[in-house]
Amino acid sequence: MNRYEEAFKGAKARRESALIPFAVAGDPGPEAFLEVIKAYVDGGADVLEIGYPFSDPVADGPVNQRAARRAIKAGLNHALFFSLVKEIRSFTDIPIGLLTYANTINHLGAEAFCKRAARAGIDSVLVADMPPEESGDIGVNMRKHGLGRVYIVSEFTPDGRMRYIAGHVDSFVYVVSRPGVTGADTALSDSVKATLKRLRSVTDKPAAVGFGISTPEHAREVTKAGAQGVIVGSALVSMIEDAADKGVSPARALKKRVKELKAATRRG
């Protein structure tokens, strides 16, 4: 049983959905980033999602774009990234998912990147700008080195396409809660429940919902709609940004917020 299977099985046994908080690697600096991840783990995260900072993150909204710029300015590169992942592995064994873009992997080379990612302790990779049929060498090397594949579906994905995408997934299916880019919303799309129902009709692989989830109430709604995982990104990254602007550590506030979000993933 791999780490994802354990995480989702454990959450199901506790009548919860898995909480998956997101942060950009190296934001706002290497040491502060590790404090952020420790706060997530101590707050009750079931899975971690880490973004590799990229100069042109087309799937990300302004909050995560600024986080990427901060991380790049702080010196994040391939060597530092893999070093940070190894450090995370020294204090937690929960799954680590990587959100990245194809150019980042191709810059190092698919073989070298996937090999180093697996050795560092990454469990899965979602390449935001690469659908399954275009995965090519990257997909081959992900499978070769035991990295789980994650792909995205939305309310606009036809059933047949959902089945095809799910067939290429090893870890979980990423369900975007609404069209557009990442960012915190005040209200969730009414389509989430219907999208999850359609996905369940074509696959039994875990579904995690992201994009726009920012409050415990959102986490509660998504869990009630049937999601096995709840991904919270921009709302937490905004807290990191605010703390960085003030020159203080966000760890205590993040731990508290993650605890609140985790409590909202409980069913019944």
Beta strands, then each sheet from edge to edge (+ up, - down):
strand 1: 18-24
strand 2: 48-51
strand 3: 96-100
strand 4: 124-127
strand 5: 148-149
strand 6: 151-153
strand 7: 173-176
strand 8: 207-210
strand 9: 229-232
sheet 1: 5+ 4+ 3+ 2+ 1+ 9+ 8+ 7+ 6+
end
